[in-house]
Amino acid sequence: MRAGGRAAYAVLALATGVALLGYVVFAQLAGRFTVRDEERLRAWVEGHLRGAA
């Protein structure tokens, strides 16, 4: 993969992480984010990280 491709992928991954973190914080403040949701989200993120590695 070229350097430009890696940089674009890193920016996309960072933006996705920031968006997920913002969603979690907002949902917790709104009282709509449960432990079950957190576990599902964590499993989803870990699965994608394993797939990307």
GUKOL-264344 format. One record per residue (C-alpha): residue number from 1; x, y, z; residue in one letter. Coordinates in steps of 0.2 Angstrom, whole numbers. Each point is the difference from the previous one (the first is absolute). Example, Ala and Ser with C-alpha at 12.3 -4.5 7.8 and 13.67 -1.06 7.14 Angstrom:
<lumses>
LUMSE   resi      c1      c2      c3   resn
LUMSE      1      62     -22      39      a
LUMSE      2       6      17      -3      s
</lumses>
This chain:
<lumses>
LUMSE   resi      c1      c2      c3   resn
LUMSE      1       0       0       0      m
LUMSE      2       7      17      -4      r
LUMSE      3       3      13      13      a
LUMSE      4     -15      10      -6      g
LUMSE      5     -11     -15       2      g
LUMSE      6       6      -3      18      r
LUMSE      7      -2      18       5      a
LUMSE      8     -18       0      -7      a
LUMSE      9      -4     -16       9      y
LUMSE     10       8       7      16      a
LUMSE     11     -11      16      -1      v
LUMSE     12     -16     -10      -4      l
LUMSE     13       4     -11      15      a
LUMSE     14       3      15      11      l
LUMSE     15     -16       8      -5      a
LUMSE     16     -10     -16       3      t
LUMSE     17       7      -1      17      g
LUMSE     18      -4      18       4      v
LUMSE     19     -18      -3      -7      a
LUMSE     20      -2     -16      11      l
LUMSE     21       6       9      15      l
LUMSE     22     -11      15      -2      g
LUMSE     23     -15     -12      -3      y
LUMSE     24       4      -9      16      v
LUMSE     25       2      15      11      v
LUMSE     26     -16       8      -7      f
LUMSE     27     -10     -16       2      a
LUMSE     28       7      -2      18      q
LUMSE     29      -5      18       4      l
LUMSE     30     -17      -3      -8      a
LUMSE     31      -2     -16      11      g
LUMSE     32      -2     -11     -15      r
LUMSE     33      16      -9      -1      f
LUMSE     34      -1     -16      10      t
LUMSE     35      14     -13       5      v
LUMSE     36      -7     -12     -13      r
LUMSE     37       2      14     -13      d
LUMSE     38      18       3       6      e
LUMSE     39       4     -19      -1      e
LUMSE     40      -7      -1     -18      r
LUMSE     41       9      16      -6      l
LUMSE     42      17      -6       8      r
LUMSE     43      -2     -18      -8      a
LUMSE     44      -4       9     -17      w
LUMSE     45      15      12       1      v
LUMSE     46      12     -14       6      e
LUMSE     47      -6     -11     -15      g
LUMSE     48       4      14     -12      h
LUMSE     49      17       3       8      l
LUMSE     50       4     -18      -2      r
LUMSE     51      -5       0     -18      g
LUMSE     52      10      15      -4      a
LUMSE     53      16      -7       8      a
</lumses>
